[in-house]
Amino acid sequence: MAFIRKKQREQQLQLYSKERFSLLLLNLEEYYFEQHTANHIFCEGRQNERKTRGSLKICSKSVIFEPDETFQPIVKIPLRDCIKIEKQGDNGANSLFAKTRQGRISLVFSQVYFIKEHNIVAPYKIERGKMQYVFELDIAGKVEDVVETLLQLHRASCLDKLGDQTAMITAILQSRLARTSFDKNRFQSLSEIFKMECKAEMVTPLVTNPGHVCITDTNLYFQPLNGYPKPVVQITLQDVRRIYKRRHGLMPLGLEVFCTEDDLCSDIYLKFYESQDRDELYFYIATYLDEETEADRGQVIRHSHIAKNHITEHTAESYMLQWQRGHISNYQYLLHLNNLADRSCNDLSQYPVFPWIINDYFSAELDLSNPETFRDLSKPIGALNKERLERLLIRYQEMPEPKFMYGSHYSSPGYVLFYLVRIAPEHMLCLQNGRFDHADRMFNSIAETWKNCLDGATDFKELIPEFYGDDFSFLVNNLKLDLGKRQGGKMVDDVQLPPWASGPKDFLQKSKEALESNYVSEHLHEWIDLIFGYKQKGNEAIGAHNIFHPLTYEGGVDLNSIADPDEKVAMLTQILEFGQTPKQLFVIPHPRRITTKVKSLPRPSSQSASLADSPVSPGEESFEDLTEESRTLAWNNITKLKLHESYKIHKEAITGIAVSFNGSSVFTTSQDSTLKMFSKESRTLQRSISFSNMALSSCLVLPGDNTVISSSWDNNVYFYSIAFGRRQDTLMGHDDAVSKISWHNNRLYSASWDSTVKVWSCVPLEMTGTKKHHFELLAELEHDVDTISLNSASTLLVSGTKEGIINIWDLTTATMLHQISCHSGTVYNAAFSPDSRHVLSTGEDGCLKVIDVQTGMLISSMTSEHPQRCFLWDGNCVLAGSQSGELLVWDLIEARVSERIQGHTGAVTSIWMNEQCSSIITGGEDRQIMFWKLQY
C-alpha cells in the first residue's frame, strides 16, 4: 500500500541514477554532501597496484565508496573511527612517485563496513583493526578541498557531546546551503515567473536530503544540494490536489504535497528550517489552487474539500459526513483521518496507524457474523487482556508523575519496519545499524504477533494500512532475504497465515471484508475516540486506560525551551524512535456510522422517515416504495430544475409558503401582513386575508385542508377557516413576535422572539363541537428563537437563534440535548435529515453547517458568497434559496455547489416541495412566487 508505492517511486529514481547507493546507507540524522568520481587504490606503490573504479561519497558522519562493479561491496568508513586523513604526498617528497600520487587521499581508520556485496541486501559485514585505504580522485585539483571538508567533519564526529556534534554539522550544512542557490536554468519554461526560494530538506522514510525549494507561477521545484537521486524534483502546480502543513520532529516545519486524491503516499514531503518559509510556500500553492478553482468554475466557493481538479484544505468533519452516509469506506475514512493527524508514509515515527480488527487467527473458517470474531474496539491494545491490565494499573498507581501506563507505543518506526522488513530490508538495516532483528523476534506469524500483542509485557502495537490494502508482498519473502534461523531450526521466510486464509491474497481480502463489516462499522468510532479523539488525552484517556508517555503527545515538550543541546538532541531522538501519538482531531465523542440493517434506497427523502420493513410479495411494489423511488429519482436530478411560471401577488417580501394536501391551493404569508390564497389550477389569486397590520412570518395547512395557520409579528397565531373564509381562532401565547410555527399530531410548536418555544395541544374545531379551539400549553423551551423545525417523528426539535446558536431538543422529555455555537449571525434555517441523524443549518454568515444529532459534533461546514436563506435537503443534497436570488444545489458529500439556477431578483426567503419531490415553489423579497418543475 502506502509504503510499497513509496518504494516503487524510490526504485524509479534509482533507475534514473543507476546507483546501488541510497541515503539509507547513512546513519540516522546524517547528510550526504557531495560525490567524486574516484578509484580505490589497492596495494598502493607496489608492482601489483590495482584500481577499482567507483564513486566517493562525502557524508556528514562517514565516507562511502561505491564501486562500479556490482559484485564488489560498498565500503563505508565512519569518520569517528578515522585515525588520520591526509592528501597523499604531504610528507614533502618531490620524487616522481610523489607526483604520480597527486589526487590521492589517504584514510587510516579502525573500522569499516562492507555493504551489498554481490548486490545482495544483507546485514553489514564489519572489519575491525588499523587499516589504510587510498582513494584517487579523477580531478586532482579537488583533493585539498575534499581533505579539508573531511577533516572538518571528522572534528565534528569526534566531539564528546552529541549536541555539539549536531550543532557543528548543522553549521557546515547551512554554510553550504548559503553558498548555493536554486539553478533557474532548471525552469521548465523561459516564461515562468519566479515567486520565492528557500532552503529545505526533502523527507523520505528515515532520511532527509537538504537542498533548495523554488516556486514559480506554474511549478514547484526541489534541487538537492548533492544532486541525488536526480538533479531536480519538479511538480506541476496544476497537478496538485492536496497540500498539508505537517509537524516534523514535533516542530511545525513540514509541508506535504499530493497530486492524487486518495493515495496516502505524497509526491513530495518538505521540511523547512523556518516555519515562515513553510507558511509562505503553502500560501503560494494554496493561492494558485484557489485562482485555478475560480477560473475553472467562474465563482469562489471556499470550503474544506475538493473543488473540481483542485483543493485547498480538508477537515476531519468533511470526511465524517461522507463516512457516516456510506460514501467512503471504513478504510478510506481511516486513511483520511491519519492524513489529517499528521501521519505520513514519509515519516516512520508518524506512520499511518490502523486497528487490529480480527480476534480469531486459529479457526479454519472466518465467521464475520459472529461478534466474538472481532477485537473489542472500545479498548486500546494494552487493555484487552484483563490480567495484564491489572499488572499495568498497579505499576501506574505506584509510578511518580508524570504517570503513563505503557512503556512502548502502538506505532513507532521499529514496529512499522517489523511488519515491512520483507519489502523494506534496507530501511530495517538503516534503523538497526546494519543488522536485522533476532529471528525469533521477527514478523513470523500473524497469530503469534496477535498473541504477543495480547500477552506481551511491552508489546501494544496496532497495525498499518498495508494489512487492508491490495499488495501482499510484505507478507512474502520475494527478495529471498536471509532473515535468520529460529530456535527450532526453521529459516525465517514468508509470514505464517491463519488457517482461514488460503494464501496472502486471500488473507488481505478477508481482512478487508472484516474492516468493512457491519460489526466494525458500528464500533469503529470507539477506536477513533481512542486514537484520534476525546479519549486520547486527559481524564477520558485515564478512564479508558489509554495513557502513553507524555513525550509522545503533541505539545508534550517544547524543544525550543530546551537550552542544553545534548538534552535537546537526546529528547528528539527518543521521541522519534519511540513513536508519536497522532494529532487530536476530535474533542467530543465521535458519531457512529449509519449502518443499514434492512434494504434501503440510495437516497432517503426529506419529507418522511425511513419506511418500516414491511412484507412485500416478490414482484410486488407498495405505494410507499414507488413514492420513495420517485423521491430518489427527483433528488438525483435536482440540478435539472426549470422555472415553470411566476406571479407577483404580494406588496412585500414573502415569508412563508404552504400548499393544500390536494395540491389545488397555495397559501403565502408576507411582511405586507396578508395571507394570500392562490389557485394552482386557475392561476388566479382567490383570497387576501389580513389579521392585523403587522407582518406575518409563516403559515401551514392542517390535515383535511380546512384550516390554515399563520404566525404574526403581533405575538399571535391565527387560525383561518378555508371553507368559511374567516378567522376561526387566535392563540395569544407569546410576549413578542412569533417567528415560526410547526404542526404534528394535533400539536402546535411556536417559536418566538420572547425567547421561548412553546408546545401546545390543539384540538381541532370539528372534534370539540364548539366554535373555539382548545389550547393547552404542554411544554415551554426557554431560549431566544428565530427558526424551528421538527424531525419526521416529532420526537426532536431543532431551533436557531439570532446569536447563531443551534439547539437540539428531545421533545419526549422537554430537555435540551445539545447547544452548539454554529454561526456568527442569525440562523436563517435549520432542519433534520430524513433519518434524523443530522441537522443542517444556514445563517447570516453565509455558512452551511451539518451537525451530528447523536453527539452534537459539527461534522461539515461550507461557505458561500451569499447567505442561504432557506433550503430543502435529503441528507446528501441541498436545494437552497440564496440571498442573491439564485437557487443553489449543494452536494454535501463532495462539499461543493453542483448547480446555480437563476430565479428571483431578490433574496429567496421561502421554499416548498411536494411529497414526490417533483414540484417546488419559492417565494422571495421580489414579492414573487415561482413554480418550478424537474425536467428528467
KAPERA-V15726 format. One record per pair of residues at least 24 apart in sequence whose ideal C-beta (glycine too) atoms are under 6 Angstrom apart, sorted by the first residue. I is the first residue (numbers start at 1). J is the second residue. D is the distance in Angstrom with one decimal. If there is no record, write none. Layout:
<<I;J;D> <I;J;D>>
This chain:
<<1;465;4.8> <1;466;4.5> <1;469;3.3> <2;264;4.2> <2;265;5.0> <2;345;3.8> <2;465;5.5> <3;345;5.5> <3;420;5.6> <4;471;4.8> <5;265;4.5> <6;265;5.1> <6;345;5.3> <13;229;4.0> <16;230;5.1> <17;229;4.8> <20;116;5.6> <21;66;4.7> <23;207;4.0> <24;426;4.5> <24;430;4.3> <26;59;5.6> <27;61;5.4> <30;59;5.7> <30;60;5.2> <30;61;4.7> <31;60;4.3> <31;173;5.8> <32;59;5.0> <32;226;5.0> <33;58;5.0> <34;58;4.9> <34;226;6.0> <36;137;5.1> <37;138;4.5> <38;135;4.9> <38;136;5.9> <38;137;5.0> <39;136;4.5> <40;65;5.6> <40;135;5.9> <41;134;4.2> <41;136;5.6> <44;134;4.9> <56;135;5.4> <60;153;5.9> <60;169;4.8> <61;157;5.6> <70;119;4.3> <71;118;5.1> <73;114;3.9> <73;115;5.9> <73;117;3.8> <74;115;4.3> <74;116;5.2> <76;113;4.2> <77;109;5.3> <77;112;5.3> <79;153;5.5> <79;154;4.8> <79;157;4.2> <80;157;4.2> <80;158;6.0> <81;109;4.9> <81;110;4.9> <81;111;4.2> <82;107;5.9> <82;109;4.6> <82;154;5.6> <83;108;4.5> <84;108;4.1> <85;150;4.9> <85;151;5.6> <85;154;5.9> <87;143;5.2> <87;147;5.0> <102;140;4.8> <103;136;5.4> <103;137;4.9> <103;140;3.1> <103;143;5.5> <104;134;5.5> <104;136;4.7> <105;135;5.0> <105;147;5.9> <106;134;5.2> <107;133;5.0> <108;132;4.9> <121;425;4.9> <121;426;5.9> <123;434;5.9> <123;435;5.1> <123;436;5.9> <124;434;3.2> <161;566;5.0> <162;566;5.7> <162;569;5.1> <163;565;2.8> <163;566;3.7> <163;569;5.0> <166;569;5.2> <167;565;5.6> <173;210;5.9> <182;212;4.2> <182;214;4.1> <182;223;5.2> <186;232;4.7> <188;219;5.8> <192;216;4.1> <192;218;5.8> <193;217;4.2> <195;284;5.3> <198;277;4.1> <199;273;5.6> <200;270;4.8> <200;272;4.8> <201;271;4.6> <203;269;4.2> <203;271;5.1> <203;346;5.0> <204;346;5.7> <205;348;5.2> <205;427;5.9> <206;427;5.8> <206;430;5.3> <215;284;5.2> <235;267;5.7> <237;288;5.0> <241;311;5.4> <242;311;5.2> <243;285;5.4> <246;342;5.4> <247;342;5.5> <249;572;5.8> <250;559;5.9> <253;278;5.8> <255;282;5.9> <256;344;6.0> <264;335;5.4> <264;345;5.7> <265;345;5.2> <269;346;4.1> <286;312;5.6> <301;897;5.6> <302;863;5.4> <303;862;4.8> <303;895;5.1> <305;895;3.6> <316;340;5.2> <316;585;4.5> <317;859;4.4> <317;860;5.3> <318;860;5.5> <318;895;5.5> <320;859;4.3> <321;850;5.6> <321;859;5.1> <321;860;4.5> <322;893;5.2> <324;593;5.6> <324;594;5.3> <327;893;4.8> <329;516;5.7> <330;515;5.3> <330;516;5.5> <330;524;5.6> <331;468;5.3> <331;515;5.8> <337;532;5.4> <340;585;6.0> <341;532;5.6> <341;582;3.6> <341;583;4.3> <341;585;5.7> <342;583;4.9> <343;582;5.9> <348;413;3.8> <348;416;5.1> <349;413;5.6> <349;576;4.5> <349;579;5.9> <349;580;5.5> <350;580;5.3> <351;416;4.6> <352;465;5.1> <353;411;4.5> <353;462;5.2> <354;463;4.6> <354;464;6.0> <354;465;5.4> <355;462;5.7> <355;527;4.9> <356;463;5.6> <357;514;4.8> <357;515;5.5> <357;520;5.9> <358;514;5.3> <361;446;5.5> <361;447;3.9> <361;450;5.5> <361;498;4.0> <363;500;5.8> <364;499;4.9> <365;500;5.6> <366;500;4.1> <366;510;5.5> <368;514;5.9> <368;517;4.9> <371;519;5.9> <374;519;5.2> <377;523;4.4> <377;526;4.8> <377;527;4.2> <378;526;4.1> <380;530;5.5> <380;546;4.8> <381;453;5.4> <381;460;4.5> <382;406;5.1> <382;460;4.6> <383;545;4.2> <384;454;5.8> <385;454;5.0> <402;550;4.7> <404;547;5.1> <404;548;5.6> <404;549;4.7> <405;547;4.6> <406;460;5.2> <406;548;5.4> <407;458;5.6> <408;458;5.1> <408;460;6.0> <409;548;5.8> <409;552;5.7> <409;578;5.8> <409;579;3.6> <410;460;5.3> <410;461;5.5> <410;462;4.5> <411;579;5.0> <412;578;5.9> <412;579;3.2> <415;461;4.4> <418;443;5.3> <419;443;5.7> <419;464;5.6> <420;474;5.2> <422;474;5.7> <422;477;5.3> <423;473;5.4> <423;474;4.9> <425;481;5.5> <436;483;5.8> <439;484;3.2> <439;485;5.6> <439;486;4.8> <439;492;5.0> <440;486;5.3> <440;487;5.8> <442;483;5.8> <442;492;5.2> <445;496;3.9> <446;497;5.9> <446;498;5.6> <447;498;5.8> <467;511;5.6> <468;511;5.6> <468;512;5.2> <468;515;5.2> <472;504;3.6> <472;505;5.4> <472;508;5.3> <475;504;4.3> <476;504;5.8> <518;595;5.6> <521;593;4.7> <521;595;5.0> <522;595;5.6> <525;590;4.2> <525;592;4.7> <528;590;4.7> <529;590;5.3> <532;582;5.6> <532;585;4.5> <533;586;4.0> <533;590;5.1> <534;586;5.9> <534;587;5.3> <534;588;5.6> <536;584;5.1> <551;575;5.2> <552;580;5.4> <552;581;4.7> <553;581;5.0> <554;583;5.5> <588;855;5.8> <588;857;5.5> <589;855;5.0> <591;852;4.0> <591;854;5.3> <591;855;4.9> <594;837;5.7> <601;628;5.7> <601;632;5.1> <602;632;5.9> <603;632;4.8> <603;635;5.2> <603;874;5.4> <603;876;5.7> <604;834;4.1> <604;835;5.7> <604;875;5.5> <605;631;3.8> <605;834;5.4> <606;834;5.4> <606;872;5.6> <606;873;5.6> <606;874;4.7> <607;915;5.2> <608;792;5.7> <609;792;3.8> <609;793;5.8> <610;835;5.7> <630;916;4.6> <631;917;4.6> <634;917;3.6> <634;918;5.3> <634;934;5.7> <635;874;4.6> <635;877;5.4> <637;934;5.7> <637;936;5.7> <638;877;6.0> <638;879;5.7> <638;889;5.5> <639;889;5.0> <639;898;5.8> <639;899;3.8> <640;934;5.8> <640;935;4.8> <641;901;5.7> <641;932;5.1> <641;934;5.9> <642;935;4.9> <643;930;6.0> <643;932;5.8> <644;931;4.5> <644;933;4.8> <645;931;5.0> <646;928;5.1> <646;930;4.3> <647;929;5.6> <648;927;5.2> <648;928;4.9> <649;676;5.2> <649;685;5.3> <650;927;4.6> <653;909;5.6> <653;925;4.2> <654;909;5.8> <654;910;5.5> <654;923;3.1> <655;697;5.2> <656;698;3.9> <656;699;4.3> <656;910;5.5> <657;910;4.7> <657;912;4.3> <657;921;5.4> <657;923;5.3> <658;699;4.8> <658;700;4.9> <658;701;4.7> <660;701;5.4> <660;705;4.5> <661;705;5.3> <662;705;5.9> <667;699;5.4> <667;708;5.2> <668;923;6.0> <669;696;3.7> <669;699;4.6> <669;710;5.5> <671;695;4.1> <675;710;5.2> <691;718;4.6> <697;739;5.4> <698;740;5.2> <698;741;5.5> <700;743;5.5> <711;738;3.9> <711;741;4.6> <713;737;4.0> <717;750;5.8> <729;772;5.7> <729;773;4.6> <731;775;5.7> <733;758;5.7> <739;786;5.3> <740;787;5.0> <740;788;5.0> <742;790;5.1> <744;790;5.8> <744;794;3.9> <751;785;3.9> <751;788;4.3> <755;783;5.9> <755;784;4.4> <756;780;5.5> <756;782;5.6> <757;781;4.2> <757;785;5.4> <757;788;5.9> <757;799;5.7> <779;814;4.4> <781;809;5.8> <783;807;5.9> <786;826;5.8> <786;827;5.9> <787;827;6.0> <787;829;5.7> <787;830;5.8> <789;830;5.6> <789;831;4.4> <791;832;4.1> <791;836;4.3> <798;830;4.7> <798;839;5.0> <800;827;2.6> <800;830;4.6> <800;841;5.9> <802;826;4.7> <804;843;5.8> <806;841;5.4> <818;856;3.3> <820;851;5.9> <820;856;5.7> <822;849;4.9> <823;847;5.9> <828;869;5.1> <829;870;5.1> <829;871;5.8> <833;875;4.0> <834;875;5.7> <840;873;5.5> <842;868;4.1> <862;895;5.7> <869;907;5.3> <869;908;5.7> <869;909;5.4> <870;910;5.7> <870;911;4.7> <872;911;5.9> <872;913;5.1> <881;908;2.7> <881;911;5.1> <881;922;5.9> <883;907;4.6>>
